[in-house]
Amino acid sequence: MIRVSVNGYGTIGKRVAEAIMLQPDMELVGVSKTSPNMEALVAQSKGIKIFSPDESSKKFEESGIKISGNIEDMIKYSDIIVDATPNGVGAQYKTLYEKYEKRAIFQGGEKPNVADVSFSALCNYDEALNKKYVRVVSCNTTALLRTICTLSKLGKIDKVRATIVRRAADPKEFKKGPINALVLDPATIPSHHAKDVNSVLKDLDIITSAIIAPTTLMHVHLLNVTFKQQIDKEDIVSIFLNTPRIVMVSSRSKISSTAEIIEVARDLGKMRNDIREVVVFEDSIYTKGSEVFLTYAVHQESIVVPENIDAIRAINGISADESIKITNTSQGISGGYII
Amino acid sequence: MIRVSVNGYGTIGKRVAEAIMLQPDMELVGVSKTSPNMEALVAQSKGIKIFSPDESSKKFEESGIKISGNIEDMIKYSDIIVDATPNGVGAQYKTLYEKYEKRAIFQGGEKPNVADVSFSALCNYDEALNKKYVRVVSCNTTALLRTICTLSKLGKIDKVRATIVRRAADPKEFKKGPINALVLDPATIPSHHAKDVNSVLKDLDIITSAIIAPTTLMHVHLLNVTFKQQIDKEDIVSIFLNTPRIVMVSSRSKISSTAEIIEVARDLGKMRNDIREVVVFEDSIYTKGSEVFLTYAVHQESIVVPENIDAIRAINGISADESIKITNTSQGISGGYII
């Protein structure tokens, strides 16, 4: 059993913690929380051990939430730490992971140089094998990489041009967004997403631009991929249908919005309406000679969860095929059509 | 077994259909759908029989979705029909229910005179016993009635004054709202909600005003209830904690928004993040002499589901205590604190 703890119990941390509990080869040591709020109450109700900084212990005591030690205790008890602290905070914690000689997974909000390798399971799993520090790229970059690496099996890619329409805030937030505007993110092109893709696919010619829209549900990417040769639409459909971390929206479902995708996830009883797959609109796939156009949606809250689980196994020297298979089974990821 | 069909498979219809499937004393005959869209695909994937108008059968055939007959067939096979068609359409269908001498439940979007009685399980269950046509009041009215009838156990209510802040649209909608505005609904006072409460509590002095806000998650009601005598806060807390169709948001959870309530529902794995209970903010309960102030949230998509199930049993002559108990158990409704 790989003993894993999750440092930071926000949107990503809570999902990764629950995913760890579902893995046959992992044990969740616990999670860290700095304040005894509703998410601490939820963790406690699920039987998850909570560790907190020493300065917070009094607050927890007052609110009647049991803590199992401080964050250094949690690190000591673990083989691997998944760092899901806010952007930039992971780099500060790295000194603590180093102090106890523990391996760690960082999220895409950290700079690439925090880790030995930036990671996307379908692109460069093997580069993370037995590494000490691995960084799982962000939700947008994870979606770009899954899609691009899947398409690259059909032929040599010449270049990728992509527009990213980002959700303004996560559903649970009540202090920011969605703002009543379209916001260039940033106004300069390329956006940082292209650079982040290049942290994994170093030689790819990719330019991205991004805009923030007033919605909370999902991101949407509009891709224009140019191959070195002509590509048939049916080959694209076929490879997407046979790649478990990608699901398709069929023409007959008449779905044309992120609202409907989330509604299907709710109707199917998916926990938290999470969708860990890239969701490609089948009707959007269009080819013109060597150019391919397509549109897909990205569930920003959950898409990186399987990659975090795979990264834990990669660090432990377990092969890509084996890890991806276990992760997909435990997470109900099976590809095909969403409905 | 009571054979029930659901006419109309939208936001309310799909939830009522699934709730029927969970009742030990009911059998779901099927649901009606007019177009073979994503919701039809979801119904099919759950093994729910679909009936459609004759004019739609070709569309279903083309899309490969099996239909089990037309809507008259569905009505014929049923003991009771839950009508969850759009506002005003239920009244048109009533002639069909009458033709086949079938009993029916209507929703709050129909006028009160469509049915023999307007229904709220905690207020006037017995009035619906053995009736032919029962109308379950709307989501907002259901919440008002549950709260008022529960408070009325503490003492005689002199008057209720309430502000209703409505969500602009449901989460699944992509053709309307939330608009970027606050909309008076309507500008004249009282709003229709007071009148709808009076369809059940005929003598209550109640005035409501309503405003629409740009959000999809939940409604919020701000109540000012004046009793004939002084009321203690602790008695209100106690009665709410002991009423299963009401849950409380505790002070220590630090929840102060509908976004956080929905996030808790997601974290707890509640199907579609539905919350069938009225969600009262404990901190909002404030008393001044005989006046009580309180604020609660209403999950517009699902709050009327238990009342629909109870109405089916009331029509069949089953007692309030027995029905409410079975409904609560099957729907996971247990009261107390939400977390």
Chai-1 contact restraints between the chains, C-beta under 6 A:
chainA,res_idxA,chainB,res_idxB,connection_type,confidence,min_distance_angstrom,max_distance_angstrom,comment,restraint_id
A,N37,B,K254,contact,1.0,0.0,6.0,A-B,restraint_1
A,M38,B,S253,contact,1.0,0.0,6.0,A-B,restraint_2
A,M38,B,I255,contact,1.0,0.0,6.0,A-B,restraint_3
A,M38,B,V264,contact,1.0,0.0,6.0,A-B,restraint_4
A,M38,B,I339,contact,1.0,0.0,6.0,A-B,restraint_5
A,L41,B,S253,contact,1.0,0.0,6.0,A-B,restraint_6
A,L41,B,I339,contact,1.0,0.0,6.0,A-B,restraint_7
A,V42,B,D267,contact,1.0,0.0,6.0,A-B,restraint_8
A,V42,B,I339,contact,1.0,0.0,6.0,A-B,restraint_9
A,S63,B,R252,contact,1.0,0.0,6.0,A-B,restraint_10
A,K172,B,A259,contact,1.0,0.0,6.0,A-B,restraint_11
A,K172,B,E263,contact,1.0,0.0,6.0,A-B,restraint_12
A,F174,B,S257,contact,1.0,0.0,6.0,A-B,restraint_13
A,F174,B,A259,contact,1.0,0.0,6.0,A-B,restraint_14
A,N180,B,N180,contact,1.0,0.0,6.0,A-B,restraint_15
A,R252,B,S63,contact,1.0,0.0,6.0,A-B,restraint_16
A,S253,B,M38,contact,1.0,0.0,6.0,A-B,restraint_17
A,S253,B,L41,contact,1.0,0.0,6.0,A-B,restraint_18
A,K254,B,N37,contact,1.0,0.0,6.0,A-B,restraint_19
A,I255,B,M38,contact,1.0,0.0,6.0,A-B,restraint_20
A,S257,B,F174,contact,1.0,0.0,6.0,A-B,restraint_21
A,A259,B,K172,contact,1.0,0.0,6.0,A-B,restraint_22
A,A259,B,F174,contact,1.0,0.0,6.0,A-B,restraint_23
A,E263,B,K172,contact,1.0,0.0,6.0,A-B,restraint_24
A,V264,B,M38,contact,1.0,0.0,6.0,A-B,restraint_25
A,R266,B,R272,contact,1.0,0.0,6.0,A-B,restraint_26
A,D267,B,V42,contact,1.0,0.0,6.0,A-B,restraint_27
A,G269,B,M271,contact,1.0,0.0,6.0,A-B,restraint_28
A,M271,B,G269,contact,1.0,0.0,6.0,A-B,restraint_29
A,R272,B,R266,contact,1.0,0.0,6.0,A-B,restraint_30
A,I339,B,M38,contact,1.0,0.0,6.0,A-B,restraint_31
A,I339,B,L41,contact,1.0,0.0,6.0,A-B,restraint_32
A,I339,B,V42,contact,1.0,0.0,6.0,A-B,restraint_33
